[in-house]
Structures are given as C-alpha cells and as structure tokens.
Amino acid sequence: MWIKAENGINDAATVKKQYATSTNLNKRISIHDKYSTNKQGFGNWIVSQYRLEPGMKVLELGCGTGSMWTGRGELIGLCSKLVLSDFSEGMLETAKQNVGTYENLEYRVIDIQNIPYEDGAFDIVIANMMLYHVPDLNRGLTEVRRVLKAGGTFYTATYGEHGIVEYVAGLLSSLGVEDRTNKTFTLQNGAQWLGRFFKEINRTDYEDSLAVTDVNDLTDYIFSLTGMISLNGALKDDVREILRQNMQNGVLHVPKEYGLFTVK
C-alpha cells in the first residue's frame, strides 16, 4: 500500500514507515465495522462484484491485511493462481496470518509501478483503495494494462471527495483542521484516469454512512489519518468535545462516499 507523505510527495520511505504494521489500517477498518449503516460491509460488497470463473489467474495489488480473502476458501479455490501482494512486507505478513496457506496462493512484495510478471499473465487484476497513493500513476496503470489478458477485468475501489474527511474537517475547522485528502484518484476523476488505458469503464457506488455513538472511537480514527488530514496541533479533548456537540440523540451521522470501477 502507498500513502501520501506530509509534504505531498509519495515515496517509498514514507510507505514503509506508515505501513510497517497494520495498526493504523486496523483502526480505520474497525470504525467502519462498528458504525457503518450498511451492514453488508464495503469489503463484502466489493467481493460480490467480482466475476471470478474457475481456472482464472488473479493478482491483487495492495492487498493490505488480506481481509477481502479471509474466510473465503471457496473463492480462492476457483483460482488456478492467486497472487496477493503489497508494497509493505509487514502488511503482507498480516495477510498471511489472516488468509492462510493454499496450494494456488502466492504472497509477494510488489510495487505496482514494476509488476514482475509477463504480459497478459492475469485474467483479473485488483487494486482497491490504493491507486491514489501511487507516485507515478501513469506507470502503475500501464503495468496493470500490460499484465492483464485481452478481455480481462481490472477492479479498483476508491473513495469520493465528499465523504468522511471533508465532513470531519468542516466540523473541526475552528481548530485549524484541514482536509488534505489525496485526490489523485477518486470516484470523481477515476474514470478520466482509467480512460487513458481502458475502453470500458463502469462505476458502481456503495451507499453507506457512519452512525457513531462513541466519539472516542471517531477521535482515534481521525488521529490515525495523518496522511489525509492536517490536525495543526489540535488536542484530542477539543476534538472529542466538538464531535460530541454535533451528536443528535446520541448519534453523530457521518457521510461516506465509496465505490468501485470495473474496467475492461
């Protein structure tokens, strides 16, 4: 997984530091698991969109904790070959622990900008919630196009520009908090990027929001978003109080904007 550096530059050193372990990512995942109003879950929904047929070869780039494949042995079994990859060795170790060992499953440290496979090697390539972190997105998408078979499918999920961070930054603007979300690849501009490399592009949105009942959880989430939001020295106690003041009947309603591009 890639992450945007505080100076606005994507670089390998920052990636390895931010994603050396899965701690921050787990904080972000847990708040969605606990408070999402759509109980299907974003990961489950994404997997439901995959059209995976027996014998296909599949590559996932930026697999993170491997949550998409955890407990899905039947889906893994459909693949003649499944490669789960991430730029972070630490994240890949977590994925191994979560997903386990299968004869057709390979774990590899891979940089999307230099995919170590031959042309047309995969029927499906997946890159969820990570393209906005790639330093040279043209190069990354060129590599995806290269290793994807003719007629193959590329799945890439991303966020929109009007979701959690924009909302939170608005609430906390009096503390100097600013939205610094990396908008390199979003629901709003993703089709434009993908159109440079693919002919058929379909966007599907996932309807969801957060209904937060404990602002301590949301505060921890906010302070884990060091690459997406500038806290400008804001204190946790001040953040909690503002969040608490905006609750209605004990609930803080937070908008979410996520979706998936299915590309051929």
C-alpha positions as CSV (number, residue, x, y, z in Angstrom):
1,M,0.0,0.0,0.0
2,W,1.1,3.5,-0.8
3,I,0.5,6.5,1.4
4,K,0.9,10.2,0.7
5,A,3.7,11.9,2.6
6,E,3.1,15.1,4.6
7,N,5.0,17.2,2.1
8,G,2.6,15.9,-0.7
9,I,5.1,13.5,-2.2
10,N,4.5,9.8,-2.4
11,D,7.8,8.0,-1.6
12,A,8.9,4.5,-0.6
13,A,10.3,5.6,2.8
14,T,7.0,7.1,3.9
15,V,5.1,4.0,2.8
16,K,7.4,1.7,4.8
17,K,7.1,3.8,7.9
18,Q,3.3,4.3,7.8
19,Y,2.5,0.7,6.8
20,A,5.3,-1.2,8.6
21,T,2.5,-2.8,10.6
22,S,-1.3,-2.9,10.2
23,T,-2.0,-0.8,13.4
24,N,-3.4,2.4,11.7
25,L,-5.2,0.4,9.0
26,N,-6.9,-1.7,11.6
27,K,-8.1,1.4,13.4
28,R,-9.6,2.7,10.1
29,I,-11.3,-0.7,9.4
30,S,-12.7,-1.1,12.9
31,I,-14.7,2.1,12.9
32,H,-16.4,1.0,9.6
33,D,-17.1,-2.5,11.1
34,K,-18.6,-0.9,14.2
35,Y,-20.6,2.0,12.9
36,S,-21.5,1.6,9.2
37,T,-25.2,1.8,8.5
38,N,-24.9,-0.6,5.5
39,K,-24.4,-3.9,7.3
40,Q,-23.2,-5.7,4.2
41,G,-19.8,-4.2,4.6
42,F,-17.7,-2.5,1.9
43,G,-15.3,-5.4,1.6
44,N,-18.2,-7.9,1.3
45,W,-19.8,-5.7,-1.3
46,I,-16.7,-5.4,-3.4
47,V,-16.2,-9.1,-3.4
48,S,-19.8,-9.6,-4.5
49,Q,-19.0,-7.5,-7.6
50,Y,-16.1,-9.8,-8.7
51,R,-16.9,-12.1,-11.7
52,L,-14.4,-14.9,-11.0
53,E,-14.7,-18.1,-13.0
54,P,-13.0,-21.4,-12.3
55,G,-9.4,-21.5,-13.6
56,M,-8.8,-17.8,-13.6
57,K,-5.4,-16.3,-12.6
58,V,-5.9,-13.3,-10.2
59,L,-3.5,-10.7,-9.0
60,E,-4.3,-8.3,-6.1
61,L,-2.1,-5.3,-5.7
62,G,-2.1,-3.6,-2.3
63,C,-3.9,-6.5,-0.5
64,G,-3.4,-4.9,2.9
65,T,-4.5,-7.2,5.7
66,G,-5.9,-9.7,3.3
67,S,-9.4,-9.1,4.6
68,M,-11.1,-9.5,1.2
69,W,-10.0,-13.1,1.1
70,T,-10.1,-14.1,4.8
71,G,-12.5,-17.0,5.3
72,R,-13.2,-17.3,1.5
73,G,-11.5,-20.6,0.8
74,E,-14.2,-21.5,-1.8
75,L,-13.5,-18.3,-3.8
76,I,-9.7,-18.9,-3.5
77,G,-10.3,-22.4,-4.8
78,L,-11.8,-21.1,-8.0
79,C,-8.4,-19.5,-9.0
80,S,-5.8,-21.6,-10.8
81,K,-3.4,-19.0,-9.4
82,L,-4.0,-16.2,-6.8
83,V,-1.2,-13.7,-6.0
84,L,-1.8,-11.4,-3.0
85,S,0.7,-8.6,-3.0
86,D,1.6,-5.5,-1.1
87,F,4.4,-3.0,-1.1
88,S,4.7,-3.4,2.7
89,E,6.4,-6.6,4.0
90,G,4.7,-6.1,7.4
91,M,1.3,-5.8,5.9
92,L,1.9,-8.9,3.8
93,E,2.8,-10.8,6.9
94,T,-0.6,-9.8,8.4
95,A,-2.3,-11.0,5.3
96,K,-0.6,-14.4,5.5
97,Q,-1.7,-14.8,9.1
98,N,-5.3,-13.8,8.2
99,V,-5.8,-15.7,4.9
100,G,-3.6,-18.7,5.5
101,T,-1.9,-21.2,3.1
102,Y,-3.3,-22.6,-0.1
103,E,-1.6,-24.5,-2.9
104,N,-2.7,-22.0,-5.5
105,L,-2.0,-18.9,-3.4
106,E,1.3,-16.9,-3.5
107,Y,2.3,-13.9,-1.4
108,R,4.7,-11.4,-2.9
109,V,6.0,-7.9,-2.2
110,I,5.2,-5.9,-5.4
111,D,5.3,-2.3,-6.5
112,I,2.5,-1.6,-8.9
113,Q,4.9,0.5,-10.9
114,N,7.1,-2.6,-11.7
115,I,4.9,-5.7,-11.7
116,P,7.2,-8.8,-12.1
117,Y,5.0,-10.8,-14.4
118,E,4.9,-11.3,-18.2
119,D,2.4,-9.6,-20.5
120,G,-1.2,-10.9,-20.2
121,A,-0.4,-13.1,-17.2
122,F,-3.7,-12.5,-15.4
123,D,-7.5,-12.7,-16.1
124,I,-8.2,-10.4,-13.2
125,V,-6.2,-7.6,-11.6
126,I,-7.4,-5.9,-8.4
127,A,-6.2,-2.7,-6.8
128,N,-8.5,-1.5,-4.1
129,M,-8.1,1.8,-2.1
130,M,-4.5,2.4,-3.2
131,L,-4.2,4.0,-6.7
132,Y,-4.3,7.5,-5.1
133,H,-1.0,6.6,-3.3
134,V,1.0,5.6,-6.4
135,P,3.8,8.0,-7.1
136,D,3.6,7.6,-10.9
137,L,0.0,6.6,-11.6
138,N,0.6,6.6,-15.4
139,R,3.3,4.0,-15.0
140,G,1.2,2.0,-12.5
141,L,-1.8,1.8,-14.8
142,T,0.5,1.0,-17.7
143,E,1.8,-2.0,-15.8
144,V,-1.8,-3.1,-14.9
145,R,-2.8,-3.0,-18.5
146,R,0.3,-4.9,-19.5
147,V,-0.2,-7.9,-17.2
148,L,-3.9,-8.1,-17.8
149,K,-5.1,-10.5,-20.5
150,A,-7.0,-9.2,-23.5
151,G,-10.6,-9.2,-22.4
152,G,-9.6,-9.4,-18.7
153,T,-11.1,-7.3,-15.9
154,F,-9.5,-4.7,-13.6
155,Y,-11.3,-3.9,-10.4
156,T,-10.3,-0.8,-8.4
157,A,-12.2,0.6,-5.5
158,T,-11.7,4.1,-4.2
159,Y,-13.3,6.9,-2.2
160,G,-15.1,10.1,-3.3
161,E,-14.2,13.6,-2.5
162,H,-17.2,14.4,-0.3
163,G,-17.0,11.7,2.4
164,I,-15.7,11.4,6.0
165,V,-12.6,13.6,5.8
166,E,-14.4,16.5,4.2
167,Y,-17.2,16.3,6.8
168,V,-14.8,16.0,9.8
169,A,-12.6,18.8,8.6
170,G,-15.6,21.0,8.3
171,L,-16.7,20.2,11.9
172,L,-13.2,20.9,13.2
173,S,-12.3,23.9,11.1
174,S,-12.3,26.2,14.2
175,L,-9.3,24.1,15.5
176,G,-7.5,24.6,12.2
177,V,-8.1,21.1,11.0
178,E,-7.8,20.9,7.2
179,D,-8.9,18.3,4.6
180,R,-5.7,17.1,2.9
181,T,-7.2,14.0,1.3
182,N,-5.1,12.7,-1.6
183,K,-7.4,13.4,-4.6
184,T,-5.2,11.9,-7.2
185,F,-7.6,9.0,-7.9
186,T,-11.2,9.4,-6.7
187,L,-14.7,8.5,-7.7
188,Q,-14.9,11.9,-9.4
189,N,-11.7,11.7,-11.5
190,G,-11.0,7.9,-11.7
191,A,-12.8,7.3,-15.0
192,Q,-10.7,10.0,-16.6
193,W,-7.5,8.3,-15.5
194,L,-8.7,4.8,-16.4
195,G,-9.9,6.0,-19.8
196,R,-6.3,6.5,-20.9
197,F,-5.7,2.8,-20.7
198,F,-9.1,1.0,-21.0
199,K,-12.1,1.2,-23.2
200,E,-14.9,0.0,-21.0
201,I,-15.3,1.7,-17.6
202,N,-18.2,1.2,-15.2
203,R,-18.6,2.9,-11.8
204,T,-20.8,1.5,-9.1
205,D,-21.4,3.4,-5.8
206,Y,-21.7,1.8,-2.4
207,E,-24.4,3.5,-0.3
208,D,-23.3,3.9,3.3
209,S,-22.7,6.2,6.2
210,L,-21.4,6.1,9.8
211,A,-23.7,6.3,12.8
212,V,-21.2,6.9,15.6
213,T,-22.3,6.6,19.2
214,D,-18.9,6.8,20.9
215,V,-16.9,9.9,19.8
216,N,-13.8,8.4,21.4
217,D,-13.7,5.9,18.5
218,L,-14.1,8.6,15.9
219,T,-11.4,10.7,17.6
220,D,-8.9,7.8,17.4
221,Y,-9.8,7.3,13.8
222,I,-9.2,11.0,13.0
223,F,-5.8,10.9,14.6
224,S,-4.8,7.9,12.5
225,L,-5.4,9.8,9.3
226,T,-2.1,11.6,9.3
227,G,-1.8,11.4,5.5
228,M,-5.3,12.6,4.8
229,I,-6.0,15.4,7.3
230,S,-3.9,18.2,8.9
231,L,-4.7,18.4,12.6
232,N,-2.5,21.5,13.1
233,G,-1.8,20.7,16.7
234,A,-5.5,20.1,17.7
235,L,-5.9,18.3,21.0
236,K,-7.9,15.1,21.4
237,D,-10.0,16.6,24.1
238,D,-11.0,19.5,22.0
239,V,-11.8,17.2,19.0
240,R,-14.0,15.0,21.2
241,E,-15.9,18.0,22.6
242,I,-16.8,19.3,19.1
243,L,-17.8,15.9,17.9
244,R,-20.0,15.5,21.0
245,Q,-21.7,18.8,20.4
246,N,-22.7,17.7,16.9
247,M,-24.4,14.5,18.0
248,Q,-28.1,14.2,17.6
249,N,-29.9,11.9,20.1
250,G,-26.6,10.4,21.0
251,V,-25.6,9.7,17.4
252,L,-23.1,11.5,15.1
253,H,-24.1,10.9,11.5
254,V,-21.1,10.9,9.2
255,P,-21.4,10.7,5.4
256,K,-19.3,8.1,3.4
257,E,-18.5,8.1,-0.3
258,Y,-17.1,4.9,-1.7
259,G,-17.4,2.9,-4.9
260,L,-15.8,0.5,-7.4
261,F,-14.6,0.9,-11.0
262,T,-15.0,-2.3,-13.1
263,V,-12.8,-1.9,-16.1
264,K,-12.1,-3.9,-19.3
